[in-house]
C-alpha cells in the first residue's frame, strides 16, 4: 500500500556534530523534528530510522581509498591532516564521523527506495543534502554525498532519467561534478553567484560534459536577491527544462541558507518564499515525474529562527497538507527551544507581515528587464541552456 509520504528521522542523526562553534549545529535537526511532532506533521507521515550505509553503497560514488580514510579518522580523529578535506575548519575531524555520515546516506537511499518502489509517493530526508562532498574528499561541511548516492541508487535500479533541483544558497557542485558526463541526470542549481560565495562555481555556461550537453543548469544570482526575484529565477528556468527532460523521479535539495538571516550568505529570502518554492517543486514532481519526489535538506545556519520552520514546511508539503505561514508555532516547542538554546523561538511559521502571502511573482512572459541583475542572471541561463532543449529563450 502506498503512503503519501515518509520522513527520515532518528535521534542518532544528531551525531553528525563538528563540535561547539561550528555553523552546522545538530540542534537544527533536533528542533526540526520537535516542531514536526508538536504541529502533528509526523503523525501523518511514516517516520523512518535507518542504520549507516555499508562501504559497498558508499563506493557507488566515493573512492574506496577515501572511504577507508574516513573510517580511519572516525576511529582516531588525530590522524586527520586535511588531505581528504577532513581536519579543516570547514570539516573538523570527530570520533564517529564515518558512521554519522553514512547514516545520512542511508536516509536518502531509503527515501529513494520507498518512492521508486511505490511504498511512498514522496520521501523527505531533511538530515541530508550534503551536496558539496566529492568522490575523493570532503568539502563544505559535507563528508559523503548522500544526494548523489541516492541518485546513483535510482540509476542502478534501472531509472533512465533523474532530475535534481538544488535551491541551497551555495552551488550544488558535488552533485553536478559527479553526474557531469551522465546524460541520464539533469542537475539544476539556483544559488548566490560564485564571485561572492563558496564554492565559487556554478556559472550559466556550465551546461554539462561531452555527450551530456544541456544536463547542467546554473542560475548564479547576485547578493541581495529578494523573495519575488528568487522565485522568478526558479520559475523562469527550472520548470521548463525539467519538463522537457521528462524525468521519472525528481530529487530536490532545500538548503535554507538562502534566508535573509543566515550568517553565511547574502540573499534576502524569507521562510515564506522557501515554502513557496517547495510548493512549486512539489507541483513540478506531479507534472513532470509522475509524483515521484525525493526532497532533502542541506545548508542552513540560522539554526533556531529558520531551519526548523523551513524543513517542517517541507515535510508538511510532502504530505499534501501544507502549513499556512500565519500558523503560530506551538508554545510547547517554544519552551523546548528556550530550554535547549536559551533563545526565544519564532512565534509564527512565516516571516512576512499578514497580507503579503501568497507572494506575487512576475511571470517571465511579462517581460525581461535588462537593468535588473537578477533578470540578467536568468537570461544568461536561458541563453546557455534553453537552445540545447529546443526551448525558446524569450517565450518558453
C-alpha positions as CSV (number, residue, x, y, z in Angstrom):
1,X,0.0,0.0,0.0
2,X,1.4,3.4,-1.0
3,X,1.6,6.0,1.7
4,X,1.5,9.7,1.0
5,X,5.0,10.4,2.4
6,X,7.8,9.2,4.5
7,X,10.2,11.3,6.6
8,X,13.7,10.0,7.7
9,X,14.4,10.7,11.3
10,X,16.0,9.3,14.4
11,X,17.9,10.9,17.2
12,X,21.2,9.3,16.1
13,X,21.3,11.8,13.2
14,X,22.4,14.4,15.7
15,X,25.7,12.6,16.0
16,X,26.8,14.4,12.8
17,X,28.4,17.0,15.0
18,X,31.5,19.1,14.2
19,X,31.7,20.5,17.7
20,X,30.9,23.7,19.5
21,X,31.0,26.8,17.4
22,X,30.6,25.1,14.1
23,X,27.8,26.5,11.9
24,X,26.2,23.2,11.2
25,X,25.0,22.6,14.7
26,X,23.0,19.4,15.1
27,X,20.4,21.1,17.2
28,X,18.9,22.3,13.9
29,X,17.8,18.8,13.2
30,X,16.6,18.2,16.7
31,X,14.5,21.3,16.7
32,X,13.0,20.5,13.3
33,X,11.9,17.0,14.5
34,X,10.4,18.6,17.6
35,X,8.5,21.1,15.6
36,X,7.2,18.4,13.3
37,X,6.0,16.5,16.3
38,X,4.3,19.4,18.1
39,X,2.5,20.5,14.9
40,X,1.3,16.9,14.3
41,X,3.2,16.7,11.0
42,X,5.0,13.5,12.0
43,X,1.6,12.0,12.8
44,X,0.6,11.9,9.1
45,X,3.8,10.5,7.5
46,X,5.8,7.3,8.0
47,X,8.8,8.3,10.2
48,X,11.7,6.0,9.4
49,X,15.0,5.5,11.1
50,X,18.0,3.8,9.4
51,X,21.4,2.3,10.1
52,X,24.6,3.6,8.5
53,X,25.2,2.7,4.8
54,X,27.7,-0.1,4.0
55,X,31.0,0.6,2.3
56,X,29.7,-1.1,-0.8
57,X,27.0,1.5,-1.1
58,X,29.4,4.4,-0.4
59,X,31.7,3.0,-3.2
60,X,29.0,3.6,-5.8
61,X,30.1,7.3,-5.7
62,X,33.1,7.6,-3.4
63,X,36.6,6.3,-4.0
64,X,37.4,3.3,-1.8
65,X,40.6,4.9,-0.6
66,X,38.6,7.9,0.6
67,X,36.0,5.8,2.5
68,X,38.9,3.9,4.1
69,X,40.5,7.2,5.2
70,X,37.2,8.5,6.7
71,X,36.9,5.2,8.6
72,X,40.4,5.6,10.0
73,X,39.7,9.2,11.0
74,X,36.4,8.1,12.6
75,X,38.4,5.7,14.8
76,X,41.2,8.1,15.6
77,X,40.5,11.8,14.7
78,X,44.1,12.8,15.5
79,X,45.2,11.2,12.2
80,X,43.3,13.8,10.1
81,X,45.7,16.1,8.4
82,X,43.4,17.8,5.8
83,X,44.5,15.5,3.0
84,X,41.0,14.2,2.4
85,X,39.3,17.5,3.2
86,X,38.8,16.4,6.9
87,X,40.7,18.1,9.7
88,X,40.0,21.6,8.4
89,X,37.9,24.5,9.8
90,X,35.1,23.5,7.5
91,X,35.2,19.8,8.2
92,X,36.8,19.1,11.6
93,X,37.5,15.5,12.5
94,X,35.5,13.8,15.2
95,X,35.0,10.3,16.5
96,X,32.2,8.6,14.6
97,X,32.4,10.8,11.6
98,X,32.2,7.8,9.2
99,X,29.1,6.3,10.9
100,X,27.2,9.5,11.3
101,X,27.9,10.5,7.6
102,X,27.0,7.0,6.4
103,X,23.7,7.2,8.3
104,X,22.7,10.3,6.3
105,X,23.4,8.4,3.1
106,X,21.2,5.5,4.2
107,X,18.4,8.0,4.9
108,X,18.4,9.3,1.3
109,X,18.6,5.8,-0.1
110,X,15.7,4.7,2.0
111,X,13.6,7.7,0.8
112,X,14.6,6.9,-2.8
113,X,13.7,3.2,-2.3
114,X,10.3,3.9,-0.9
115,X,9.4,6.4,-3.7
116,X,10.7,4.2,-6.5
117,X,9.1,1.0,-5.3
118,X,5.8,2.8,-4.7
119,X,5.8,2.4,-0.9
120,X,5.5,6.2,-0.6
121,X,4.7,8.9,-3.2
122,X,7.1,11.4,-1.6
123,X,10.2,10.9,0.6
124,X,11.9,13.6,2.8
125,X,15.3,13.4,4.4
126,X,15.9,16.8,6.0
127,X,19.1,15.4,7.5
128,X,20.6,15.0,4.0
129,X,21.5,17.3,1.2
130,X,25.3,17.1,1.6
131,X,25.8,18.3,-2.0
132,X,29.4,19.6,-1.7
133,X,31.1,16.2,-1.0
134,X,33.3,15.0,-3.8
135,X,34.2,11.4,-4.8
136,X,37.6,11.7,-3.1
137,X,37.3,14.4,-0.5
138,X,35.0,16.2,2.0
139,X,34.0,19.8,1.3
140,X,31.8,22.5,2.6
141,X,30.7,20.6,5.8
142,X,29.8,17.5,3.7
143,X,31.6,14.2,4.1
144,X,29.6,11.7,2.0
145,X,27.3,12.9,-0.8
146,X,24.0,11.3,0.1
147,X,22.2,13.0,-2.7
148,X,24.5,11.7,-5.4
149,X,24.5,8.2,-3.9
150,X,20.7,8.3,-3.8
151,X,20.5,9.3,-7.4
152,X,23.1,6.6,-8.3
153,X,21.0,4.0,-6.5
154,X,18.0,5.0,-8.6
155,X,20.1,4.6,-11.8
156,X,21.3,1.2,-10.6
157,X,17.6,0.2,-10.3
158,X,17.0,1.0,-13.9
159,X,15.7,4.5,-13.7
160,X,16.5,6.2,-17.0
161,X,16.2,9.9,-16.1
162,X,16.5,11.7,-12.8
163,X,16.2,15.5,-12.4
164,X,17.9,17.2,-9.5
165,X,17.0,20.7,-8.4
166,X,19.1,22.5,-5.8
167,X,17.9,25.7,-4.2
168,X,20.5,25.9,-1.5
169,X,22.3,29.3,-1.5
170,X,25.5,27.5,-2.4
171,X,26.1,25.9,-5.8
172,X,25.5,22.1,-5.8
173,X,29.0,21.5,-7.1
174,X,29.5,17.9,-5.8
175,X,26.3,16.5,-7.4
176,X,26.9,18.4,-10.6
177,X,30.5,17.1,-10.9
178,X,29.6,13.5,-10.2
179,X,27.0,13.5,-13.0
180,X,28.7,16.0,-15.3
181,X,29.1,13.5,-18.1
182,X,25.9,11.4,-17.5
183,X,23.0,12.3,-19.8
184,X,20.6,10.4,-17.5
185,X,20.8,13.0,-14.8
186,X,19.8,16.7,-15.1
187,X,21.3,18.9,-12.4
188,X,19.8,22.4,-11.7
189,X,21.2,24.8,-9.2
190,X,19.8,28.2,-8.2
191,X,22.4,29.9,-6.0
192,X,24.2,33.0,-5.0
193,X,26.9,33.6,-7.6
194,X,30.4,32.2,-7.1
195,X,32.1,35.6,-7.2
196,X,30.7,36.3,-3.8
197,X,30.2,32.9,-2.1
198,X,31.7,29.4,-1.7
199,X,32.3,27.2,-3.7
200,X,32.9,29.8,-6.5
201,X,31.4,27.6,-9.2
202,X,28.1,27.2,-11.0
203,X,28.1,29.6,-13.9
204,X,25.4,29.8,-16.7
205,X,27.9,28.4,-19.3
206,X,28.4,25.3,-17.3
207,X,25.9,23.1,-19.1
208,X,27.2,19.5,-18.9
209,X,30.0,17.4,-20.3
210,X,30.6,15.8,-23.7
211,X,27.6,13.8,-24.6
212,X,25.6,15.3,-21.8
213,X,25.2,18.9,-23.1
214,X,22.2,20.6,-21.5
215,X,22.1,18.4,-18.4
216,X,23.5,21.0,-16.1
217,X,21.6,24.3,-15.4
218,X,23.0,27.0,-13.2
219,X,21.4,30.3,-12.2
220,X,24.0,32.5,-10.4
221,X,22.2,35.2,-8.5
222,X,23.6,38.5,-7.1
223,X,23.7,39.2,-3.4
224,X,20.6,40.9,-2.1
225,X,18.2,38.9,-4.3
226,X,14.7,39.2,-2.8
227,X,11.8,36.8,-2.4
228,X,9.9,37.6,-5.6
229,X,13.2,37.8,-7.6
230,X,14.4,34.4,-6.3
231,X,11.1,32.7,-7.1
232,X,11.1,34.3,-10.6
233,X,14.5,32.9,-11.2
234,X,13.3,29.4,-10.2
235,X,10.1,29.6,-12.2
236,X,11.7,31.1,-15.3
237,X,14.4,28.4,-15.7
238,X,13.9,25.2,-13.9
239,X,10.4,24.1,-14.7
240,X,10.8,24.5,-18.5
241,X,14.0,22.4,-18.6
242,X,12.8,19.7,-16.2
243,X,9.5,19.2,-18.1
244,X,11.5,18.8,-21.4
245,X,13.8,16.4,-19.7
246,X,10.8,14.3,-18.6
247,X,12.4,12.6,-15.5
248,X,11.0,9.5,-13.9
249,X,12.0,10.9,-10.5
250,X,12.5,14.4,-9.2
251,X,15.1,15.0,-6.4
252,X,15.2,18.4,-4.8
253,X,17.6,19.9,-2.2
254,X,16.2,22.6,0.1
255,X,19.1,24.1,1.9
256,X,17.5,27.1,3.7
257,X,20.7,29.2,3.9
258,X,19.2,31.5,1.3
259,X,17.3,33.1,4.2
260,X,17.9,36.8,4.9
261,X,19.2,36.0,8.5
262,X,21.6,33.2,7.5
263,X,25.0,34.2,8.8
264,X,27.0,32.6,5.9
265,X,25.3,34.1,2.8
266,X,23.8,37.3,1.4
267,X,20.4,36.7,-0.2
268,X,17.3,38.2,1.2
269,X,14.8,35.3,1.2
270,X,12.1,34.7,3.8
271,X,10.8,31.3,5.1
272,X,7.6,32.2,3.3
273,X,9.4,32.2,-0.1
274,X,11.2,29.0,0.8
275,X,7.8,27.4,1.5
276,X,6.5,28.8,-1.9
277,X,9.5,27.2,-3.7
278,X,8.6,23.9,-2.0
279,X,5.1,24.1,-3.4
280,X,6.5,24.9,-6.9
281,X,8.8,21.9,-6.9
282,X,6.1,19.6,-5.4
283,X,3.8,20.5,-8.2
284,X,6.6,20.0,-10.7
285,X,7.1,16.5,-9.4
286,X,3.5,15.7,-10.2
287,X,3.6,17.5,-13.5
288,X,6.9,16.0,-14.8
289,X,7.8,12.9,-12.8
290,X,4.6,11.1,-12.0
291,X,4.6,12.5,-8.5
292,X,7.8,10.7,-7.6
293,X,9.5,13.2,-5.4
294,X,12.5,12.9,-3.0
295,X,13.4,16.0,-1.0
296,X,16.4,16.6,1.2
297,X,17.7,19.3,3.5
298,X,21.1,20.9,3.1
299,X,22.6,24.1,4.4
300,X,21.0,26.4,6.9
301,X,22.9,28.0,9.7
302,X,20.3,30.2,11.5
303,X,19.6,27.0,13.4
304,X,16.8,28.3,15.7
305,X,14.9,31.0,13.8
306,X,14.9,29.5,10.3
307,X,15.9,25.8,9.8
308,X,13.2,24.2,12.0
309,X,10.3,26.2,10.4
310,X,11.6,25.7,6.8
311,X,12.1,22.0,7.0
312,X,8.9,21.4,8.9
313,X,7.2,23.1,6.0
314,X,9.0,20.7,3.6
315,X,7.6,17.6,5.5
316,X,4.2,19.1,5.6
317,X,4.2,19.9,1.9
318,X,5.2,16.3,1.2
319,X,2.1,15.0,3.0
320,X,-0.2,17.3,0.8
321,X,-1.2,19.3,3.9
322,X,1.0,22.4,3.9
323,X,1.0,24.6,6.9
324,X,-0.1,28.2,6.4
325,X,2.7,30.7,7.1
326,X,0.4,32.6,9.6
327,X,0.2,29.5,11.8
328,X,1.5,30.1,15.3
329,X,4.4,27.9,16.5
330,X,3.3,25.7,19.4
331,X,4.0,27.0,22.9
332,X,5.4,23.6,23.9
333,X,8.0,23.9,21.1
334,X,8.9,27.5,22.0
335,X,9.6,26.3,25.6
336,X,11.8,23.5,24.3
337,X,13.7,25.9,22.1
338,X,14.4,28.2,25.1
339,X,15.4,25.2,27.3
340,X,17.8,23.8,24.6
341,X,19.3,27.1,23.3
342,X,18.4,29.9,25.7
343,X,16.9,31.7,22.7
344,X,13.4,33.0,22.0
345,X,11.7,30.9,19.3
346,X,9.9,32.4,16.4
347,X,6.2,32.7,17.0
348,X,4.8,32.1,13.5
349,X,5.6,29.7,10.7
350,X,6.4,32.6,8.4
351,X,8.3,35.9,8.4
352,X,6.3,38.3,6.2
353,X,3.6,40.6,7.6
354,X,0.0,39.3,7.3
355,X,-1.4,40.1,3.9
356,X,1.8,39.5,2.0
357,X,1.0,35.8,1.3
358,X,0.9,34.5,-1.3
359,X,4.0,36.2,-2.7
360,X,3.4,37.7,-6.1
361,X,5.9,36.5,-8.7
362,X,6.3,38.3,-12.0
363,X,6.0,35.7,-14.8
364,X,8.7,35.7,-17.4
365,X,6.1,36.4,-20.1
366,X,5.6,39.9,-18.6
367,X,8.9,40.9,-19.9
368,X,12.7,41.0,-19.4
369,X,14.3,43.9,-17.6
370,X,17.9,44.3,-18.7
371,X,18.6,46.7,-15.8
372,X,17.9,44.0,-13.2
373,X,20.9,41.9,-12.1
374,X,18.5,39.0,-11.4
375,X,16.9,39.2,-14.8
376,X,20.3,39.3,-16.4
377,X,21.3,36.1,-14.5
378,X,18.1,34.4,-15.6
379,X,18.6,35.4,-19.2
380,X,22.2,34.2,-19.2
381,X,21.0,30.7,-18.0
382,X,18.2,30.7,-20.6
383,X,20.6,31.6,-23.4
384,X,23.0,28.9,-22.4
385,X,20.6,26.0,-21.7
386,X,17.3,26.5,-23.4
387,X,18.6,26.0,-27.0
388,X,20.0,22.7,-26.0
389,X,16.5,21.6,-25.2
390,X,14.8,23.1,-28.2
391,X,13.3,25.8,-26.0
392,X,12.8,29.4,-27.0
393,X,15.0,31.8,-24.9
394,X,12.3,34.6,-24.9
395,X,9.0,32.8,-24.9
396,X,9.2,29.4,-23.2
